[in-house]
Amino acid sequence: MTSTQSEQATGEPTATAGLKEWIGLAVLALPTLLISMDLSVLYLAIPHISEALQPSSSQLLWILDIYGFLVAGFLITMGTLGDRIGRRKLLMIGALAFGLASIVAAYSTSASMLIGTRALLGIAGATLMPSTLALIRNMFHDDRQRTTAISVWMTSFMIGMVIGPLVGGAMLENFWWGSVFLVAVPAMVLLLASGPILLPEYKDPNPGKLDILSALLSLLSVMAVIYGIKELAKDGWAIDAVAVLVAGFVLGTVFVLRQQRLTDPLIDLRLFGNVRFSGSLVALMVAMLAMGGLFLLLAQYLQLVLGLSAFEAGLWTVPQAAAMVVAAGVVSALAPRVRPAYLMAVGLVIAMAGYAIFTQLSGADDLALIVTGMVVFSLGLSPMFVLGLDLIVGAVDPARAGAASAISETGQELSAALGVAVIGSIGTAVYRDRMAEALPDGLPPEVTHAAEDTLAGALHIAAALPEALGAELSTLARQSYTHALQVNSFVAIGLTAVAAALVMVLLRHIPAPNETPNAADTDPS
């Protein structure tokens, strides 16, 4: 049964959206763009932050990871809260908090302070993301219009990740590193001013009681699992990391068991019995895991290996943003006539081809290959993200759209953060092994560890060494980093292949909106 048929069966209005809804969509695209920018904008700023705040390698990872981790940890609670108090109200609260936290982050004076303010940004971001997607579910009831609206929403999210380095690069060329955070402030002010006028309010008319213990369990379980995996990937099978990971799974189990007993659960577990919902969610998570692991490496490759300035590196991400806009338009045009599983699977194969291009990098004169690979994998991933989200939000009752959106966003944020932590850690391990095997003779012992730890550290040390020794070290470091990126590209190819298989196995029965469903196309759920 399509979502439109379901709406008709339940008496939900199926009228097409008008001008007000489309203007409201433009307003919703704004925080979506900024939330994703706040993740990717740091990629080009990392060398500048490293120089200014002198973070350790562990602190550097936390500066990057903590935002996504806390977004993931709080999304379920915030999505359910939005269903109860009103999605527009939660959006406005989040916008105010996000703007204030951005100002504090911009003026951080230590690595620890920046980690703390990034954590505050993550909590604020968690209030924004489910609100925007849930409002789209309520504003667009027609299948085709909702696909187009989600295409715009997802394009905004992906473009934010892409232009984050461009905007960040422009800011870093002219201002200090903290300026990259201030970009969000005027946009949040605009949202606060226009949201109450242009956005309607929606909330569950019978929300039930918010279970605080469930909210705490969901937060602690997600954070413990992420931290445990991160530490295992970084340091191996340490007892404390394993203990934290096990504790996270135990808390997650308690959370699930509690949801089964509650009259008003934080998450309605019956959603996962719907293959339309659960199949799309799992495939999305696997695809996001692959992509998230490469974004950081690619941004640093442009600067530290190819020697581009921050602004130049950001400028070369523009073709990727253009590819996403084109792909979203093509997906919207094809979606009414082609089954979503077919579009998503073909797209994922194209994404694999994009990742394969990165396996051919040489460490020099690779700009054309890098840009081509980014364009190709962006074209390929667009159908998965647009149609996957459309299937997820279309599978639920509009009154529960906030919770369903939060589950979807939790999965994606968790996967993206784990991609940075796990796949990034694989790249770090490959880099360190290569460096340890071939460090040049004559390198002072006191700088050996720093040279092996990060590419930025090795290049910083090389600049202070005698010319010949410095050149040898910098060449080795760039070659080691290139090899790490190649290895991670193979990992991304494998994960994307898994996502394509999941799509074809679990979702091929779902018809296109203009296709007449038959008995064979009935949801197995």
TISEKE-357082 format. One record per residue (C-alpha): residue in one letter; z, y, x. Coordinates in pm, whole numbers, padded with zeros to 5 digits, always signed. Layout:
N
AZYX
...
//
This chain:
525
M+00000+00000+00000
T-00092+00340+00139
S+00162+00618+00149
T-00031+00807-00119
Q-00020+00505-00347
S+00350+00473-00279
E+00403+00836-00367
Q+00220+00795-00691
A+00429+00491-00775
T+00752+00681-00720
G+00637+00993-00900
E+00621+01205-00585
P+00371+01489-00607
T+00041+01421-00428
A-00115+01767-00459
T-00299+01888-00155
A-00136+02146+00067
G-00235+02512+00042
L-00245+02815+00269
K+00133+02851+00279
E+00178+02498+00415
W-00085+02548+00686
I+00074+02875+00797
G+00407+02694+00800
L+00251+02426+01021
A+00158+02695+01275
V+00524+02802+01279
L+00637+02441+01329
A+00395+02397+01619
L+00575+02669+01814
P+00908+02493+01884
T+00720+02167+01939
L+00512+02332+02210
L+00819+02481+02377
I+01029+02165+02370
S+00764+01971+02559
M+00699+02264+02793
D+01066+02264+02887
L+01022+01915+03030
S+00696+01962+03218
V+00756+02321+03328
L+01008+02192+03581
Y+00760+01964+03757
L+00602+02246+03955
A+00934+02427+03995
I+01102+02132+04168
P+01007+02240+04523
H+01140+02590+04452
I+01459+02457+04294
S+01507+02223+04590
E+01483+02514+04830
A+01709+02746+04630
L+01983+02510+04509
Q+01961+02231+04770
P+02018+01942+04525
S+02056+01586+04649
S+01789+01335+04546
S+02024+01207+04274
Q+02091+01560+04144
L+01718+01628+04147
L+01655+01330+03921
W+01936+01439+03688
I+01789+01790+03665
L+01470+01627+03540
D+01620+01345+03335
I+01925+01490+03159
Y+01720+01697+02915
G+01523+01400+02783
F+01827+01172+02789
L+02037+01402+02571
V+01749+01476+02337
A+01717+01101+02290
G+02092+01056+02250
F+02135+01322+01981
L+01810+01286+01786
I+01932+01025+01539
T+02240+01226+01453
M+02048+01551+01426
G+01770+01397+01217
T+02022+01261+00969
L+02212+01591+00974
G+01892+01775+00887
D+01842+01547+00587
R+02189+01648+00470
I+02222+02020+00541
G+01855+02118+00525
R+01578+02081+00779
R+01493+02448+00797
K+01858+02539+00846
L+01893+02291+01132
L+01570+02421+01284
M+01705+02777+01287
I+02037+02669+01440
G+01853+02477+01709
A+01620+02766+01786
L+01913+03002+01844
A+02093+02749+02067
F+01776+02671+02261
G+01708+03036+02334
L+02063+03103+02455
A+02071+02790+02672
S+01737+02888+02827
I+01884+03219+02942
V+02184+03045+03101
A+01958+02788+03273
A+01744+03064+03422
Y+02042+03210+03606
S+02203+02887+03727
T+02360+02926+04070
S+02402+02560+04166
A+02245+02220+04104
S+02546+02117+03896
M+02519+02427+03678
L+02148+02364+03622
I+02217+02003+03523
G+02478+02128+03274
T+02250+02387+03119
R+01964+02136+03098
A+02206+01915+02906
L+02270+02199+02659
L+01895+02245+02622
G+01864+01875+02544
I+02121+01895+02265
A+01950+02203+02120
G+01610+02034+02149
A+01742+01739+01952
T+01801+01969+01653
L+01444+02099+01662
M+01224+01793+01699
P+01312+01584+01391
S+01321+01897+01176
T+00961+01990+01256
L+00815+01644+01194
A+01024+01585+00881
L+00913+01918+00734
I+00550+01814+00790
R+00619+01494+00593
N+00752+01703+00306
M+00480+01969+00318
F+00176+01740+00340
H+00166+01453+00087
D-00207+01381+00104
D-00289+01112+00363
R-00581+01294+00521
Q-00409+01630+00531
R-00096+01475+00680
T-00303+01308+00953
T-00456+01644+01037
A-00116+01816+01031
I+00040+01555+01258
S-00264+01584+01483
V-00192+01956+01519
W+00179+01886+01574
M+00117+01617+01835
T-00148+01827+02005
S+00107+02107+02034
F+00354+01867+02191
M+00102+01729+02441
I-00043+02071+02524
G+00310+02192+02592
M+00353+01918+02850
V+00019+02009+03006
I+00040+02389+03007
G+00403+02379+03114
P+00289+02352+03477
L+00029+02625+03419
V+00277+02868+03268
G+00537+02763+03523
G+00288+02809+03804
A+00204+03161+03688
M+00573+03248+03665
L+00651+03097+04005
E+00370+03293+04166
N+00531+03621+04058
F+00900+03555+03988
W+01193+03335+04089
W+01224+02973+03978
G+01459+03052+03687
S+01187+03254+03514
V+01024+02932+03390
F+01309+02892+03141
L+01277+03243+03001
V+00933+03167+02854
A+01107+02999+02560
V+01319+03301+02465
P+01062+03531+02294
A+00908+03233+02116
M+01244+03128+01976
V+01306+03485+01861
L+00972+03475+01678
L+01065+03143+01516
L+01401+03280+01402
A+01228+03582+01249
S+00941+03400+01075
G+01092+03062+00987
P+01304+03172+00687
I+01000+03351+00541
L+00725+03095+00603
L+00904+02759+00596
P+01038+02596+00281
E+01377+02426+00281
Y+01405+02052+00224
K+01702+01820+00219
D+01798+01487+00069
P+01930+01551-00286
N+02167+01252-00247
P+02247+01251+00124
G+02573+01057+00125
K+02848+01101+00382
L+02772+01155+00751
D+02952+00886+00951
I+03089+01052+01265
L+03175+00722+01434
S+02814+00603+01396
A+02693+00929+01549
L+02926+00882+01846
L+02824+00518+01889
S+02454+00606+01887
L+02502+00878+02149
L+02718+00669+02383
S+02500+00360+02357
V+02177+00546+02433
M+02330+00737+02723
A+02495+00427+02872
V+02175+00222+02856
I+01970+00500+03014
Y+02225+00565+03287
G+02257+00194+03366
I+01881+00142+03394
K+01846+00457+03603
E+02113+00346+03849
L+01974-00007+03871
A+01627+00127+03944
K+01762+00360+04211
D+02025+00151+04389
G+01962-00210+04286
W+02202-00452+04119
A+02526-00264+04172
I+02822-00391+03970
D+02907-00052+03820
A+02549+00006+03701
V+02535-00339+03541
A+02872-00276+03373
V+02751+00053+03224
L+02429-00108+03104
V+02617-00395+02940
A+02858-00147+02780
G+02559+00040+02637
F+02418-00274+02479
V+02760-00365+02340
L+02798-00020+02185
G+02447-00046+02045
T+02531-00381+01888
V+02846-00236+01732
F+02637+00053+01601
V+02386-00181+01435
L+02659-00396+01281
R+02830-00085+01145
Q+02507+00037+00984
Q+02479-00293+00797
R+02822-00240+00638
L+02801+00129+00548
T+02700+00253+00206
D+02541+00559+00370
P+02426+00441+00716
L+02311+00678+00987
I+01998+00462+01017
D+01854+00257+00732
L+01784-00069+00919
R+01547-00179+00643
L+01290+00056+00800
F+01244-00187+01086
G+01138-00459+00844
N+00829-00250+00768
V+00564-00349+01024
R+00383-00021+00963
F+00694+00158+01091
S+00827-00078+01357
G+00490-00181+01504
S+00380+00180+01547
L+00717+00273+01697
V+00715-00003+01959
A+00354+00062+02063
L+00425+00435+02091
M+00726+00371+02310
V+00534+00148+02550
A+00248+00399+02580
M+00493+00686+02638
L+00678+00485+02902
A+00355+00448+03101
M+00257+00813+03072
G+00604+00957+03137
G+00629+00774+03466
L+00317+00940+03608
F+00356+01304+03500
L+00611+01397+03765
L+00421+01221+04045
L+00091+01385+03951
A+00238+01736+03941
Q+00398+01696+04283
Y+00081+01534+04421
L-00119+01846+04341
Q+00123+02068+04529
L+00270+01861+04809
V-00020+01631+04895
L-00325+01841+04811
G-00155+02166+04914
L-00225+02369+04598
S-00004+02658+04504
A+00209+02629+04192
F-00033+02841+03992
E-00341+02658+04120
A-00185+02324+04032
G-00106+02450+03684
L-00458+02588+03642
W-00611+02247+03708
T-00420+02106+03412
V-00623+02319+03169
P-00904+02059+03138
Q-00642+01806+03031
A-00518+02040+02757
A-00875+02098+02639
A-00932+01722+02628
M-00628+01680+02401
V-00756+01942+02158
V-01097+01775+02143
A-00948+01428+02104
A-00716+01539+01822
G-01014+01681+01632
V-01213+01360+01679
V-00920+01147+01564
S-00876+01357+01249
A-01247+01320+01172
L-01259+00945+01225
A-00922+00850+01076
P-01033+00848+00709
R-01304+00589+00781
V-01180+00377+01074
R-00871+00158+01072
P-00591+00314+01277
A-00539+00002+01488
Y-00901+00008+01602
L-00890+00376+01695
M-00560+00334+01878
A-00665+00022+02069
V-00996+00172+02185
G-00811+00485+02291
L-00558+00286+02494
V-00839+00108+02678
I-00982+00451+02766
A-00636+00557+02887
M-00625+00251+03113
A-00954+00363+03267
G-00797+00703+03335
Y-00500+00544+03509
A-00736+00325+03711
I-00894+00637+03860
F-00560+00719+04026
T-00568+00389+04215
Q-00863+00527+04414
L-00680+00829+04558
S-00700+00874+04932
G-00449+01151+04993
A-00712+01413+05079
D-00988+01589+04880
D-00875+01412+04565
L-00873+01707+04324
A-01181+01592+04129
L-01037+01241+04091
I-00699+01371+03976
V-00847+01607+03714
T-01090+01342+03589
G-00813+01084+03556
M-00588+01324+03364
V-00870+01416+03124
V-00965+01052+03061
F-00613+00921+02996
S-00537+01221+02772
L-00845+01148+02562
G-00737+00787+02535
L-00374+00845+02440
S-00440+01095+02161
P-00526+00836+01889
M-00209+00639+01969
F+00020+00939+01941
V-00144+01103+01637
L-00200+00791+01426
G+00117+00617+01540
L+00329+00908+01422
D+00129+00933+01100
L+00198+00567+01023
I+00569+00610+01099
V+00635+00915+00881
G+00403+00789+00608
A+00601+00466+00579
V+00922+00629+00453
D+01044+00814+00148
P+01025+01193+00205
A+01400+01226+00150
R+01455+01010+00460
A+01185+01174+00668
G+01437+01339+00900
A+01602+01011+00994
A+01267+00834+01039
S+01132+01119+01251
A+01447+01109+01460
I+01407+00737+01524
S+01047+00794+01631
E+01135+01088+01854
T+01431+00899+02000
G+01204+00615+02100
Q+00948+00848+02257
E+01201+01063+02442
L+01384+00755+02562
S+01059+00604+02686
A+00945+00924+02857
A+01281+00966+03028
L+01287+00601+03129
G+00936+00643+03262
V+01057+00918+03494
A+01366+00720+03590
V+01228+00368+03623
I+00864+00416+03720
G+00962+00719+03925
S+01219+00506+04103
I+00956+00243+04175
G+00744+00511+04336
T+01044+00635+04534
A+01115+00283+04659
V+00751+00234+04766
Y+00755+00572+04943
R+01078+00494+05126
D+00958+00152+05240
R+00635+00296+05378
M+00821+00574+05556
A+01084+00342+05702
E+00815+00115+05844
A+00618+00384+06022
L+00841+00681+06108
P+00704+00843+06426
D+00887+00802+06754
G+01084+01105+06864
L+01206+01201+06519
P+01566+01329+06547
P+01808+01073+06395
E+01991+01336+06190
V+01679+01412+05980
T+01552+01056+05940
H+01724+00994+05607
A+01597+01319+05454
A+01241+01241+05564
E+01260+00896+05406
D+01421+01024+05086
T+01159+01257+04937
L+00816+01393+05019
A+00942+01751+04988
G+01218+01673+05238
A+00976+01519+05484
L+00739+01817+05467
H+01030+02059+05510
I+01142+01873+05822
A+00786+01848+05956
A+00746+02225+05940
A+01041+02268+06180
L+00928+02005+06433
P+00693+02049+06730
E+00334+02076+06607
A+00211+01728+06700
L+00521+01547+06576
G+00531+01754+06260
A+00166+01681+06184
E+00224+01309+06231
L+00525+01309+06000
S+00355+01514+05726
T+00046+01290+05735
L+00261+00977+05706
A+00462+01127+05421
R+00153+01225+05222
Q-00006+00883+05274
S+00315+00711+05165
Y+00334+00924+04851
T-00030+00851+04771
H+00039+00479+04799
A+00339+00517+04568
L+00121+00691+04308
Q-00136+00411+04333
V+00131+00147+04272
N+00268+00338+03973
S-00084+00367+03831
F-00114-00012+03827
V+00220-00028+03646
A+00090+00223+03388
I-00225+00017+03335
G-00019-00294+03264
L+00210-00117+03018
T-00082+00042+02834
A-00249-00299+02801
V+00070-00426+02636
A+00061-00133+02392
A-00302-00209+02302
A-00217-00574+02235
L+00077-00476+02014
V-00142-00243+01810
M-00404-00508+01743
V-00154-00781+01662
L+00085-00581+01444
L-00123-00305+01283
R-00477-00433+01236
H-00407-00513+00868
I-00358-00143+00777
P-00672-00001+00612
A-00818+00344+00668
P-00737+00599+00391
N-01093+00582+00252
E-01105+00203+00275
T-01034-00004-00035
P-00746-00239+00058
N-00779-00608-00019
A-00533-00893-00035
A-00563-00960+00338
D-00452-00605+00411
T-00111-00628+00247
D+00178-00517+00462
P+00356-00829+00589
S+00684-00647+00535
//
